[in-house]
Amino acid sequence: MKRILHAAAFFCPLLMSLATPTQNPATPGARPNSTFCIECLRIRVGPPTVVRGPAPDIEDFTEIRLPGGRFRGFVAGAKTYAIDGDSPWDMGGPARVVLDRGAPGSYDDSGQWIHHVEQHGSTILGCVHNESGDRPGQGLQSMSLSISTDYGLTWKSYGQIITGKDAVLTPHKVTGTANCTAIDGQDGYYYAYCWQNGTGHGDGAEIIARAPVADPLPRNWKKYYEGRWDQPGVGGDATGLPKGVGGSVARWSPSGQIMLLGRSHDGLVLSFSTDELNFTEMPEPLLDVGGGSWHPRNALEIISYPVLYDPNDGSNQLSSNSWMLFYMYVEPHEGMGRRYLVYRPVEVSQSRRPGEPAVGVLLARWYNATLRDRWSTTAAVPAVDGSEYKLEARSGYLMTAADPKQPSVEVEDCLSPPGQPLDHVLMLKTARGHVCEDHGYERSRTAGFVYSSPQPKAQPLYSCKSDSGTSHFASNTENCDHLGKMGTLLGYDLRD
C-alpha cells in the first residue's frame, strides 16, 4: 500500500494533465447522436496482409505513434515485445522484450500481456493482463496498470487495478477477470471492458470498470454493478453485459459510438453504444471465424484477439471512416506454435443503399510463382516454405451472411488433401453440407455468400482452372482473365 500511495503522490500532477479542459468527470454517460443509423452502415473489409509470424507468442496487439511519424507496436504472448515500423502495419522487424514474466508466486508469474495503451506524449499508460499458475487449463487472471515515460521501452508497475473475486489459484480452472481493453470515453473516464471467467467453460461474462482519466491509479478503478459505479476494481462485484456482447473496444468519433468487436455466432461482430452500457449488435459479421479451436493440429483456422485502430495514430479513437483491423491468425491444420498477426483495411460509411448488404469482405486472388498456384480466398495467405503469394486481382466482395430477401448461397473454400497436388477451389455449399469432401477436398472455411441470380450492383463470379497448372481460381469474366478455362458460374458477388 505504501508503494502505491507513493506512486500516486509522484504521478498525480502528471496524470491530472492528461485530462482535457472539455472533460467533466462529474457527468459521465451518454453522448446521444440522433444522426447515427445502424441500419445505414455499409462496411467493406479489404485484403489481408500477414505482418508478422509465424511465431508461438503472437496474441494481443496494440501500438502508438512515435515522434517523426514512425510507429511502435506491442505484441504480447506471455512476454510483451516492442516492434518499430514505418507504418502501423509494418510489424515484421526486430522485437525487444519490454515486459517479462514476474517472480515466482506473483500474480504475473505466468506472464504479462499489454492489452491496451493510452498515449500522452512520451508517457504511455498500459493495461496489462496478468496470469499466475502456468499449467494448461489452469490460471488466475487479473489486470494491472503500468506506466512508461519513454514511449513504452521501459515500464513501472503500479499494481492490480481489476481482479475477480477469486483470491487464490483454483486447480484445473481458469479464474479471475482480465483480457481488458480500454477506451477514453471523452467524458473524463477510461472505460475497461473485461472478461470475467465463470464457473465452467464459456459461461463467463463481459464486465465494465472505469477510472478518472486524471488519476487512473489502482484505488480509483470502480466496477459497474446494478446501476452504480461503486464496486472496487480489485475484488468487487460486477454486472455482466448480455451474453454474446463483448470483445475489444474502440470509439468511432464521427458517430459518437463506442464499439465492441468480439465473437458471436462464429463471426466477428460489432456492437454499438452511446452510453458505454447498452449495446446494439450488427446483424452481419465483419468476418466469419468458423469453429476453429485451440487444440493442437486443429482442422479449422483460428481468428482471435481482434482490435480496431486508427491509421493516423494507431489508437482506438477512430477519427474517420477508414479503420485498421488486426487479429491473430492460425491456419487450418496448424498448431498454436505457428501464429500470425494479420492486418486488414476497413472502410465504413452511413450511406448504405436500400437492399444493399451491410458487410462485404474482399475476395482476393493471389498468385505464388514458385508453386504456380492461384488462390482465390477471403482469408489471410501466409508464405509457404518461404515462397510468398502476391495479390493479383480483386474479384469483388462476398457477403458475410445470407441475404434474407434474395436467394443466396454459401461459398466454401476447399483445399486438396495432403499428398495431392496443391489446389484451392471455391465450391457452392449443398444441402448435404459436405461439398469439399464430396469432391475429394478438405474444407478450410466459409469464404462468404453470393447471390444465386443477377442483382443490382452485383457481378458474375466464375470458377476457373489455370492453364499453367492444376490450381483453380475465381474470376468475374467468362474468359477467366485469359489465365485459364471457365468451369462453373458460382453466383454473383458485390462489385463494391
Helices and strands as residue ranges (DSSP letters): H 2-16, G 38-40, E 42-45, E 49-55, E 60-65, E 71-76, E 80-85, E 95-99, E 111-120, E 123-135, E 138-148, E 156-163, E 174-184, E 189-196, E 205-212, G 218-220, E 222-225, E 228-232, E 248-252, E 257-264, E 267-273, E 280-281, E 287-288, E 302-309, E 317-318, E 322-330, E 339-349, E 359-368, E 373-377, E 390-399, E 408-415, E 424-428, H 435-438, E 442-451, E 458-466, E 472-475, G 480-482, E 484-494
